[in-house]
C-alpha cells in the first residue's frame, strides 16, 4: 500500500530556516508508521491492526533494536549549511548525497557568522567544545567583526580571480570554512534516528544540533508514532554498562559505589 501522510504533504518543499542562511527542506518521503508495522507483520501475513496495537509494536521494535522495519521508510532532504557543519554531517556514511560543486557553479556570497549568544570560550573540560556561557557583548562584537571582514575579503578575492578568467575549481580554493554549501540527502529512518541520536546530544556542536531539531520535527510529521518512540527509548533514554548495573545494585543496597572516578562521573551524568 502506498503511504500518504497529509501532515507530511503540507510541508513538502517548504524551507525551514536554520542558522543565518541555512535551511532544511523535505523533498520527498517513502512510507510512514503504517509501512513500519506492515513490514514487521509481513512474515506472518497479518494486516494493519488498531492504532494502539500499531503503537505498541513500533515501541517494541525500537526498544529492542529490531531495526529493519524502520529501514522501509525513506526521507529525501535538501539541506543548506556551513561547510564545517557539512563535514560533520558526512561522517554519517549510511545515506546518499549529491552536493553542489564549486567547479561548476559560482558560489554564493554567504558565510555563517554565529550570533553573539553562541560565541563562547574554549571549554576547560571538553577538548572539542565551547563553554556554556557566552563571552561579553564587546568580545562577541569583535569576534563577529573579524569573521565578517575575513569573509568579505575572501569573496572579494574570489570574484577578482573569476574576473581574471581563473578556473572556478581554482578560484574557490581560498574560500572559508564558513561558506554555505547545499546537498540532497537521502536516508532511511533507522539510520536517520542514529544520526539524530548523535547530533541532538548535548555534546554535539550547537550548529549541527539546530539542523537535528528541525529534522526531528519533520520526522514527527511523517512518522509520529515512531518519532515518539525514538524520543522515549533512544533520545531521552539511557543504557547502562554491566559495571554501571552493578553500581546501581550496590547503591540500592546502601553500599559504596564501586566505580572509579571517571567511570563514576559519567555514570552520575547519566543518572542526572
BELLINZI-V926245 format. One record per residue. RES is the residue in one letter. PHI is phi in radians with two decimals (none if undefined). D_LAST is the distance of its C-alpha to the last C-alpha in whole Angstrom. Layout:
res=RES phi=PHI d_last=D_LAST
res=RES phi=PHI d_last=D_LAST
This chain:
res=X phi=none d_last=44
res=X phi=-1.31 d_last=43
res=X phi=-1.67 d_last=40
res=X phi=-2.11 d_last=40
res=X phi=-1.95 d_last=37
res=X phi=-0.94 d_last=39
res=X phi=-1.12 d_last=35
res=X phi=-1.29 d_last=35
res=X phi=-1.05 d_last=39
res=X phi=-1.18 d_last=39
res=X phi=-1.87 d_last=36
res=X phi=-0.99 d_last=38
res=X phi=1.18 d_last=40
res=X phi=-1.51 d_last=38
res=X phi=-1.49 d_last=36
res=X phi=-1.83 d_last=33
res=X phi=-1.15 d_last=32
res=X phi=-2.43 d_last=30
res=X phi=0.98 d_last=30
res=X phi=-1.58 d_last=33
res=X phi=-2.29 d_last=35
res=X phi=-1.57 d_last=34
res=X phi=-2.83 d_last=33
res=X phi=-2.20 d_last=32
res=X phi=-2.35 d_last=35
res=X phi=-1.43 d_last=35
res=X phi=-1.48 d_last=39
res=X phi=-2.83 d_last=39
res=X phi=-2.55 d_last=37
res=X phi=-2.27 d_last=38
res=X phi=1.68 d_last=37
res=X phi=-2.85 d_last=34
res=X phi=-0.95 d_last=32
res=X phi=-1.04 d_last=36
res=X phi=-1.12 d_last=36
res=X phi=-1.08 d_last=33
res=X phi=-1.25 d_last=34
res=X phi=-1.05 d_last=38
res=X phi=-1.14 d_last=37
res=X phi=-1.18 d_last=35
res=X phi=-1.63 d_last=38
res=X phi=-1.10 d_last=41
res=X phi=-1.15 d_last=41
res=X phi=-2.14 d_last=42
res=X phi=1.21 d_last=44
res=X phi=-1.66 d_last=42
res=X phi=-1.42 d_last=42
res=X phi=-1.12 d_last=39
res=X phi=-1.70 d_last=38
res=X phi=-1.29 d_last=37
res=X phi=-1.00 d_last=34
res=X phi=-1.10 d_last=32
res=X phi=-1.20 d_last=33
res=X phi=-1.10 d_last=32
res=X phi=-1.10 d_last=29
res=X phi=-1.11 d_last=28
res=X phi=-1.17 d_last=29
res=X phi=-1.09 d_last=28
res=X phi=-1.11 d_last=24
res=X phi=-1.09 d_last=26
res=X phi=-1.06 d_last=27
res=X phi=-1.23 d_last=24
res=X phi=-1.11 d_last=21
res=X phi=-1.81 d_last=24
res=X phi=1.02 d_last=25
res=X phi=-1.53 d_last=28
res=X phi=-1.55 d_last=28
res=X phi=-1.06 d_last=32
res=X phi=-1.08 d_last=33
res=X phi=-1.28 d_last=30
res=X phi=-1.26 d_last=32
res=X phi=-1.32 d_last=35
res=X phi=-1.76 d_last=34
res=X phi=-2.23 d_last=35
res=X phi=-2.04 d_last=34
res=X phi=-2.10 d_last=36
res=X phi=-1.96 d_last=35
res=X phi=-1.94 d_last=36
res=X phi=-2.19 d_last=34
res=X phi=-2.28 d_last=35
res=X phi=-2.73 d_last=33
res=X phi=-1.11 d_last=33
res=X phi=-1.04 d_last=34
res=X phi=-1.15 d_last=31
res=X phi=-1.27 d_last=29
res=X phi=-1.07 d_last=32
res=X phi=-1.20 d_last=31
res=X phi=-1.21 d_last=28
res=X phi=-1.04 d_last=28
res=X phi=-1.34 d_last=31
res=X phi=-1.18 d_last=29
res=X phi=-1.49 d_last=29
res=X phi=-1.64 d_last=32
res=X phi=-1.78 d_last=32
res=X phi=-2.32 d_last=33
res=X phi=-2.00 d_last=37
res=X phi=-2.47 d_last=38
res=X phi=-2.42 d_last=41
res=X phi=-1.81 d_last=40
res=X phi=-1.04 d_last=43
res=X phi=-2.00 d_last=45
res=X phi=-1.28 d_last=46
res=X phi=-1.39 d_last=49
res=X phi=-1.77 d_last=50
res=X phi=-2.07 d_last=49
res=X phi=-1.41 d_last=49
res=X phi=-1.27 d_last=45
res=X phi=-1.23 d_last=44
res=X phi=-1.38 d_last=44
res=X phi=-2.35 d_last=40
res=X phi=-2.26 d_last=38
res=X phi=-1.42 d_last=34
res=X phi=-2.21 d_last=33
res=X phi=-1.10 d_last=30
res=X phi=-1.16 d_last=29
res=X phi=-0.92 d_last=29
res=X phi=-1.27 d_last=26
res=X phi=-1.86 d_last=25
res=X phi=-1.78 d_last=26
res=X phi=-2.50 d_last=24
res=X phi=-1.34 d_last=25
res=X phi=-1.11 d_last=24
res=X phi=-1.18 d_last=20
res=X phi=-1.46 d_last=21
res=X phi=-2.02 d_last=18
res=X phi=-2.32 d_last=18
res=X phi=-1.11 d_last=22
res=X phi=-1.98 d_last=22
res=X phi=-2.35 d_last=20
res=X phi=-1.79 d_last=21
res=X phi=-1.20 d_last=19
res=X phi=-1.33 d_last=17
res=X phi=-1.66 d_last=20
res=X phi=-1.28 d_last=24
res=X phi=-1.32 d_last=27
res=X phi=-1.15 d_last=30
res=X phi=-1.03 d_last=32
res=X phi=-1.14 d_last=35
res=X phi=-1.18 d_last=33
res=X phi=-1.09 d_last=32
res=X phi=-1.11 d_last=35
res=X phi=-1.19 d_last=37
res=X phi=-1.08 d_last=34
res=X phi=-1.12 d_last=35
res=X phi=-1.12 d_last=39
res=X phi=-1.07 d_last=39
res=X phi=-1.13 d_last=37
res=X phi=-1.15 d_last=40
res=X phi=-1.13 d_last=43
res=X phi=-1.13 d_last=42
res=X phi=-1.15 d_last=42
res=X phi=-1.10 d_last=45
res=X phi=-1.16 d_last=47
res=X phi=-1.09 d_last=45
res=X phi=-1.26 d_last=47
res=X phi=-1.07 d_last=50
res=X phi=-1.19 d_last=51
res=X phi=-1.02 d_last=50
res=X phi=-1.22 d_last=52
res=X phi=-1.11 d_last=55
res=X phi=-1.10 d_last=54
res=X phi=-1.08 d_last=55
res=X phi=-1.13 d_last=58
res=X phi=-1.33 d_last=59
res=X phi=1.60 d_last=59
res=X phi=-1.15 d_last=57
res=X phi=-1.02 d_last=55
res=X phi=-1.01 d_last=52
res=X phi=-1.18 d_last=50
res=X phi=-1.59 d_last=51
res=X phi=-1.03 d_last=50
res=X phi=-1.29 d_last=47
res=X phi=-1.01 d_last=46
res=X phi=-1.58 d_last=45
res=X phi=-1.30 d_last=43
res=X phi=-1.41 d_last=39
res=X phi=-1.17 d_last=36
res=X phi=-1.42 d_last=35
res=X phi=-1.01 d_last=38
res=X phi=-1.45 d_last=37
res=X phi=-2.18 d_last=38
res=X phi=-2.36 d_last=38
res=X phi=-2.74 d_last=38
res=X phi=-1.58 d_last=38
res=X phi=-2.38 d_last=35
res=X phi=-2.01 d_last=35
res=X phi=-2.68 d_last=33
res=X phi=-1.44 d_last=32
res=X phi=-1.14 d_last=29
res=X phi=-1.02 d_last=27
res=X phi=-1.28 d_last=27
res=X phi=-1.16 d_last=26
res=X phi=-1.09 d_last=23
res=X phi=-1.11 d_last=23
res=X phi=-1.00 d_last=23
res=X phi=-1.18 d_last=21
res=X phi=-1.07 d_last=18
res=X phi=-1.38 d_last=19
res=X phi=-1.50 d_last=20
res=X phi=-1.75 d_last=17
res=X phi=-1.15 d_last=15
res=X phi=-1.09 d_last=13
res=X phi=-1.48 d_last=15
res=X phi=-1.25 d_last=18
res=X phi=-1.12 d_last=21
res=X phi=-0.89 d_last=21
res=X phi=-1.10 d_last=25
res=X phi=-1.30 d_last=24
res=X phi=-1.08 d_last=21
res=X phi=-1.13 d_last=23
res=X phi=-1.22 d_last=26
res=X phi=-1.07 d_last=23
res=X phi=-1.06 d_last=22
res=X phi=-1.17 d_last=26
res=X phi=-1.18 d_last=26
res=X phi=-1.10 d_last=24
res=X phi=-1.11 d_last=25
res=X phi=-1.17 d_last=29
res=X phi=-1.05 d_last=28
res=X phi=-1.04 d_last=27
res=X phi=-1.25 d_last=30
res=X phi=-1.48 d_last=32
res=X phi=-2.31 d_last=29
res=X phi=-1.07 d_last=27
res=X phi=-1.19 d_last=27
res=X phi=-1.12 d_last=26
res=X phi=-1.11 d_last=24
res=X phi=-1.12 d_last=22
res=X phi=-1.11 d_last=21
res=X phi=-1.07 d_last=20
res=X phi=-1.10 d_last=17
res=X phi=-1.26 d_last=16
res=X phi=-1.58 d_last=17
res=X phi=-1.95 d_last=16
res=X phi=-1.19 d_last=15
res=X phi=-1.82 d_last=12
res=X phi=-1.56 d_last=12
res=X phi=-2.34 d_last=11
res=X phi=-1.88 d_last=13
res=X phi=-2.14 d_last=13
res=X phi=-1.28 d_last=16
res=X phi=-1.03 d_last=19
res=X phi=-1.16 d_last=18
res=X phi=-1.21 d_last=14
res=X phi=-1.09 d_last=16
res=X phi=-1.09 d_last=18
res=X phi=-1.14 d_last=15
res=X phi=-1.09 d_last=14
res=X phi=-1.05 d_last=17
res=X phi=-1.10 d_last=18
res=X phi=-1.13 d_last=15
res=X phi=-1.15 d_last=16
res=X phi=-1.58 d_last=20
res=X phi=1.32 d_last=19
res=X phi=-1.70 d_last=20
res=X phi=-1.22 d_last=18
res=X phi=-1.15 d_last=16
res=X phi=-1.48 d_last=18
res=X phi=-1.41 d_last=16
res=X phi=-1.26 d_last=18
res=X phi=-0.97 d_last=16
res=X phi=-1.15 d_last=15
res=X phi=-1.04 d_last=14
res=X phi=-1.18 d_last=12
res=X phi=-1.06 d_last=11
res=X phi=-1.14 d_last=10
res=X phi=-1.12 d_last=9
res=X phi=-1.16 d_last=6
res=X phi=-1.12 d_last=5
res=X phi=-1.08 d_last=5
res=X phi=-1.14 d_last=4
res=X phi=-1.16 d_last=0
